[in-house]
Amino acid sequence: MIAGNLEYLMSSLPNLSFGNTEALQHEVSSIFKKYHLTSEASDNLLPILNAEAKKFLTKTQYDNFLRIQLSNIHREDFRESSNDVIAAFSIFMHNLKHELKIFRSNRQLEDAPSHPTFDSLPELSTNPLKAEVQLLKMQWNQLEALSIGHYSDVTALYIYKLKLELLLRWWSFNEDVGFKIFKETIKTEGYGG
C-alpha cells in the first residue's frame, strides 16, 4: 500500500465534528452517498466507509478495521492491541463502562448520591438523553486527544470510524421512541403504569 493512497482517502472523507444539526447530518450523508453513487436515504453510513477503506488497506489492516467497533472496543483483545491508540481508547472505554455500571447500581440505592463521584465521570444530567450525549462527548474528546499526530495513517482511519459510529449513535436518538421504551420498561418491571 502506498502511503499517499490513505492520505487521499482521509482527505476525501467528510469532516466530522461533534454535533447533531440537520446541516451536519446532511453534509456527511451526502458525501458518503456520492462515494456509493446513490441518493437512497440510509442511516447506516458504515458499509460505505468500509467499502472505501477496503480499497486502501491491506487485508490484515482491513480485517482489523472491520473488527474495531464502538460496541466491542472495550474488550480485552483491544486493550492489549499493539496499536497504542486503540489500546488506550479500549482501556478508556473499559474503565468508563465499569464506572457507569457501579454508578448506575449505586443510583438504585436510596442513599446514593444523584451524581457520579468518580473523577472521570462528570456530573451527569438527570435527563437520560442528555446524560447519554454527555457520555458520547467524553468519548469524542478522548478520540480527539488520541488523534494528535495521526492524520493520514491507518490509526487515523480507525479513529475516524469510531467517531462516525459515535455520531451515528447520537443521530439515531429519538426522544419520543426513547420515552415510549422507557414507559414500556417501567410497566414490564412493575414500577407503575
ZALUM-463815 format. One record per atom (N, C-alpha, C): residue in three letters; x, y, z. Coordinates in steps of 0.001 Angstrom, whole numbers, plus 500000, padded with zeros to 6 digits. Each point is the difference from the previous one (the first is absolute). Last residue first. Layout:
REM ZALUM-463815
ALAXYZ ...
This chain:
REM ZALUM-463815
GLY452255502358536101 GLY499355500036498703 GLY498865499117499903 GLY504467499166503139 GLY498853500897499888 GLY499316499823498681 TYR503807497467501476 TYR500215501247500749 TYR498811500946499898 GLY501236495310498060 GLY499050500159501074 GLY500188501254500838 GLU502199498212495830 GLU500682499706501250 GLU499131500303501213 THR498354500797495594 THR500479498616500015 THR500621499631501344 LYS498653504506499173 LYS498835499107500103 LYS500460498556500176 ILE503327503168499181 ILE499429500214501335 ILE498812499071500220 THR501941500075495753 THR500904499370500964 THR499446500120501411 GLU497756502247496518 GLU499792498550499905 GLU500868499257501003 LYS500596504641499631 LYS498701499703500605 LYS499708498503499972 PHE503917501492497827 PHE500113500208501442 PHE498690499633500702 ILE500054500046495324 ILE500733498832500503 ILE500124500081501519 LYS498134503723497897 LYS499077498864499877 LYS500661498728500541 PHE502606503861499705 PHE499034500123501090 PHE499014498833499986 GLY503126500280496469 GLY500666499715501268 GLY499044500049501177 VAL498477501336495746 VAL500188498547500038 VAL500634499597501329 ASP499535504593499254 ASP498679499374500111 ASP500116498483500119 GLU503960502587499253 GLU499434500217501329 GLU498660499289500184 ASN504175498647496939 ASN498684500560499757 ASN499298500085501349 PHE505242498976497568 PHE499156500210501176 PHE498703500674499594 SER503794499043497068 SER498885499051500016 SER499067500199501185 TRP504081502505499262 TRP498998500391499020 TRP498801499058499993 TRP503720499023502778 TRP499322501214500448 TRP498865500368499055 ARG502730496422498725 ARG499242499642501208 ARG499189501199500476 LEU502962500689496501 LEU498829499252499546 LEU499135499566501172 LEU504102502142500960 LEU499021500919499412 LEU498742499268499560 LEU503563497397501638 LEU499458500851501069 LEU498923500926499455 GLU502384497410496893 GLU499055499185500769 GLU499379500795501145 LEU503396502035497511 LEU498785499889499193 LEU498954499166500736 LYS504219500301501968 LYS499295501282500086 LYS498691499957499203 LEU502832496280499701 LEU499405500077501336 LEU499232501309500188 LYS502422499433495984 LYS498873499057500058 LYS499298500085501354 TYR503927502512499433 TYR498908500549499204 TYR498768499093500094 ILE504001498488501909 ILE499383501059500814 ILE498789500585499269 TYR502573496909497626 TYR499327499327501120 TYR499249501025500856 LEU502728501683496613 LEU498790499398499444 LEU499210499252501074 ALA504165501825501133 ALA499063501095499735 ALA498681499449499454 THR503536497005500538 THR499429500366501300 THR498994501132499838 VAL502557498641496285 VAL498919499058500273 VAL499338500304501353 ASP502171504200497747 ASP500476498628500133 ASP498826499097500355 SER500331504990499495 SER499763499258498764 SER500602498600500064 TYR499848503025503802 TYR499168500748499068 TYR499685499213498730 HIS502201500036505267 HIS499455499005499062 HIS499022500704499067 GLY502157502270503618 GLY501104499344499301 GLY499557498949499003 ILE496568501110503654 ILE501132500907499763 ILE501162499212499409 SER495742498131501586 SER500236500170498562 SER501191500895499683 LEU498119498996504446 LEU500823498909499477 LEU500362500184498529 ALA497109503094502160 ALA501308500060500656 ALA500932498929499430 GLU495528499983498516 GLU500689501211499528 GLU501410500067500580 LEU497170496622501581 LEU500480499706498646 LEU500749501196499408 GLN497943500643504140 GLN501107499045500149 GLN500581499650498634 ASN496158502669500105 ASN501170500755500472 ASN501213499092500170 TRP495881497986498895 TRP500486500805498886 TRP501283500734500405 GLN497698497697503338 GLN500666499059499103 GLN500611500747498807 MET497404502494502975 MET501219499542500686 MET500802499070499088 LYS495783501351498497 LYS500966501104499916 LYS501312499621500685 LEU496366497051500354 LEU500518499992498629 LEU501071501077499831 LEU497691499937504042 LEU500915498861499915 LEU500597499874498602 GLN496708503281500708 GLN501191500345500774 GLN501040498874499909 VAL495815499203498122 VAL500765500918499153 VAL501278500437500727 GLU496984497405502442 GLU500611499188498943 GLU500850500868499068 ALA497466502132503313 ALA501108499256500612 ALA500719499162498951 LYS496082502225498716 LYS501102500951500174 LYS501214499318500613 LEU496128497417499598 LEU500480500349498671 LEU501189500959500085 PRO497716498742504023 PRO500784498907499415 PRO500585500329498626 ASN499034503405504091 ASN499300499653498762 ASN500831498923499297 THR501713502010503772 THR498966499054500424 THR499114499603498821 SER505299501442499572 SER498641500533500026 SER499039498930500515 LEU505160499888501470 LEU499128499667498886 LEU498621500593500205 GLU505171501160501556 GLU498655499920500551 GLU499061499805498824 PRO504648498078498996 PRO499489501304500400 PRO498669499814500718 LEU504173496450499766 LEU498628500260499591 LEU499579501396500442 SER504296498106501036 SER499895500045498547 SER498577500255499502 ASP501134499639504726 ASP500755501095499394 ASP499768500105498498 PHE496248498050503399 PHE501236499574499364 PHE500676501179499318 THR495645499700502220 THR501066500438500897 THR501358499621499421 PRO494720501096497861 PRO501160499141500162 PRO501012500587500985 HIS494842501194500720 HIS500960500196498921 HIS501231499145500263 SER496298500138502978 SER499298500142498724 SER500937500272498836 PRO500912497005504679 PRO500005501372499500 PRO499351500054498623 ALA498483496220503560 ALA501063500292499036 ALA499940501449499552 ASP497022497363503059 ASP500927500992500548 ASP501095500415499017 GLU496599496661498896 GLU499320501227500430 GLU500963501081500459 LEU501171496328496172 LEU499892500021501455 LEU499415501332500438 GLN501006499213495500 GLN498790499255500349 GLN499817499931501511 ARG503844501932497994 ARG498841500903499890 ARG498709499299500367 ASN504122497577499740 ASN499931500835501203 ASN498785500922499974 SER500959497395496192 SER499531499116501080 SER499902500770501313 ARG501695502291496296 ARG498579499689499805 ARG499476499065501080 PHE504629501109500025 PHE499181501194500224 PHE498519499680499906 ILE503088496626498878 ILE499990500253501443 ILE499088501179500324 LYS500631499108495484 LYS499293498867500614 LYS499897500214501513 LEU502574503033497545 LEU498563500210499790 LEU499177498884500631 GLU504692499613500050 GLU499557501076500895 GLU498510500275499849 HIS501950496866497057 HIS500064499495501374 HIS499479501054500984 LYS500446501213495486 LYS498893499053500171 LYS499955499464501430 LEU503635502766498892 LEU498745500758499984 LEU498809499077500227 ASN504246498024499492 ASN499876500687501286 ASN498696500785500095 HIS500992497956495904 HIS499822498963501016 HIS499778500639501372 MET501117502823496434 MET498618499529499905 MET499705498919501041 PHE504445501653499715 PHE499094501083500385 PHE498552499506500014 ILE503194497099498291 ILE500133500091501454 ILE499061501082500531 SER500288499651495378 SER499359498817500538 SER500034500005501524 PHE502349503297497660 PHE498561500256499949 PHE499225498822500573 ALA504666499522499705 ALA499668501077500938 ALA498501500281500005 ALA501703496859496871 ALA500120499488501369 ALA499571501059501016 ILE500219501293495516 ILE498874499083500204 ILE500031499452501419 VAL503631502627498773 VAL498788500817500049 VAL498772499123500259 ASP504274497938499369 ASP499911500731501271 ASP498711500804500137 ASN500964495408497326 ASN499765501384499610 ASN499730500795501281 SER500484495398500276 SER501327500565499726 SER499891501444499507 SER496334497581503374 SER500372500224498599 SER501418500557499873 GLU496978498722503885 GLU501355499481499840 GLU500518500171498575 ARG495627501326501215 ARG500808500620501060 ARG501453499567499900 PHE496834497992497139 PHE500313501363499576 PHE500835500728501053 ASP498511495654500972 ASP500905499916498849 ASP500344501389499456 GLU496807499589503581 GLU501395499790500403 GLU500949499949498806 ARG495356502807499621 ARG500443498618500231 ARG501498499907500270 HIS497155503948498741 HIS500412499837501398 HIS500578498615500301 ILE498001501399495755 ILE501337500555500175 ILE500532499819501415 ASN495606498869497669 ASN500880498973500550 ASN501401500506500343 SER496281502706498175 SER499312499047500871 SER500929498969500636 LEU501453503261496737 LEU499703500648501272 LEU499388499004500989 GLN503249498161496245 GLN498661500569500053 GLN499789500595501378 ILE503766497136496668 ILE499902501143500917 ILE498616500622499878 ARG501237496419497124 ARG499839499531501390 ARG499787501154500970 LEU500976500799495360 LEU498648499470500168 LEU499738499576501443 PHE504345501462498876 PHE499062501110499847 PHE498564499524500231 ASN503437496790499779 ASN500030500738501273 ASN498986501139499989 ASP500553497687495989 ASP499386499105500984 ASP499953500665501378 TYR502310502273496634 TYR498555500049499781 TYR499257499096500982 GLN504707499983500011 GLN499501501286500481 GLN498481500073499865 THR502085496217498204 THR500104499997501467 THR499454501290500580 LYS500278499673495277 LYS498986499084500542 LYS500011500002501525 THR501651504459497858 THR500398498613499784 THR498911499116500598 LEU498565504878498289 LEU500651499288501090 LEU500453498613499566 PHE497411503300497376 PHE501267500613500351 PHE500787499251501081 LYS495508498903498178 LYS500791500337498811 LYS501420500420500347 LYS496652499175503366 LYS500511498753499421 LYS500906500264498798 ALA497533503529502100 ALA501220499628500724 ALA500645498765499382 GLU495784501421498357 GLU501079500912499604 GLU501316499617500660 ALA496170497572501216 ALA500318499738498596 ALA501134500899499512 ASN498298500701504373 ASN500703498716499907 ASN500444499715498568 LEU497272503758500782 LEU501358500215500498 LEU500814498715499886 ILE495515499608498958 ILE500660500809498973 ILE501442500275500406 PRO497202497757503069 PRO500351499139498864 PRO500713500764498873 LEU498440502529503819 LEU501172499153500233 LEU500316499051498850 LEU496226503165500701 LEU501055500385499076 LEU501223499101500136 ASN494510500032501215 ASN501246499321500287 ASN501041500290498926 ASP495507501642499893 ASP500553500501501246 ASP501363499391500280 SER497401501082495242 SER500483498918500844 SER500608500608501240 ALA497222501176495079 ALA500119500408501395 ALA500425498779500813 GLU501169500860494697 GLU499121499321500948 GLU500235500518501411 SER502234501035495787 SER499294501065500713 SER499034499394501002 THR504952498387497547 THR498590499769500253 THR499393501226500670 LEU504795498510499013 LEU499251500340498792 LEU498510499701500160 HIS503807499753503168 HIS499189498826499716 HIS499172500177498725 TYR502681503526501630 TYR500901498855499897 TYR499236498781499499 LYS497502503729501032 LYS500719500205498740 LYS501007498883499768 LYS497693500158504089 LYS499146499485498927 LYS500617500225498622 PHE502155501761503834 PHE500090498542499978 PHE499158499411498879 ILE499720504618500663 ILE501336499632499506 ILE500149498484499945 SER495999501715501819 SER500111500303498564 SER501343499570499442 SER499186499674504712 SER499267498993499223 SER500166500216498494 VAL501832503242502898 VAL500727498727500129 VAL499331498927499149 GLU497810504169500196 GLU501306500133499350 GLU500758498669500019 HIS495867500304502335 HIS499806500022498549 HIS501337500048499263 GLN500039500319504701 GLN499565498665499590 GLN499853499920498487 LEU500938504200501830 LEU501152499104500108 LEU499637498593499545 ALA496508503154500173 ALA500972500368498968 ALA501210499069500021 GLU496671499655503362 GLU499543499434498733 GLU501000500278498885 THR501830499739505000 THR499157500866499188 THR499590499280498719 ASN502797498819504081 ASN498795499271499629 ASN499068500881499179 GLY505692499396501561 GLY498790500792499894 GLY498842499150499516 PHE505581500047500333 PHE499017499526500964 PHE498794500919499978 SER503045498966495664 SER500080500829501197 SER498864499559500911 LEU502819498428495129 LEU499094499680501094 LEU500232500976501145 ASN500759499756494295 ASN500498500472501290 ASN498952499692501067 PRO500468497002495485 PRO499370501199500556 PRO500589500350501365 LEU503100497533496379 LEU498863499661500858 LEU499376501286500554 SER504035499909497329 SER498754500054499231 SER498767499620500828 SER504586499962501646 SER499676501376499610 SER498683500101499238 MET501690495748501363 MET499696500800501190 MET499609501436499618 LEU501393497040496521 LEU498735499591500593 LEU499625500906501166 TYR504207500675497995 TYR498910500399499107 TYR498648499656500623 GLU503786498485502203 GLU499894501451500155 GLU498871500536499124 LEU501141495554499549 LEU499242500195501233 LEU499832501489500295 ASN502625498866496309 ASN498629499554499782 ASN499137500224501225 GLY504726500836500038 GLY499201501072499420 GLY498552499607499779 ALA503376496838501457 ALA499499500879501073 ALA499095501091499458 ILE500445495195497706 ILE500727501259499935 ILE499382500952501007 MET500129494443499908 MET499159501184500000 MET500883501243500000 
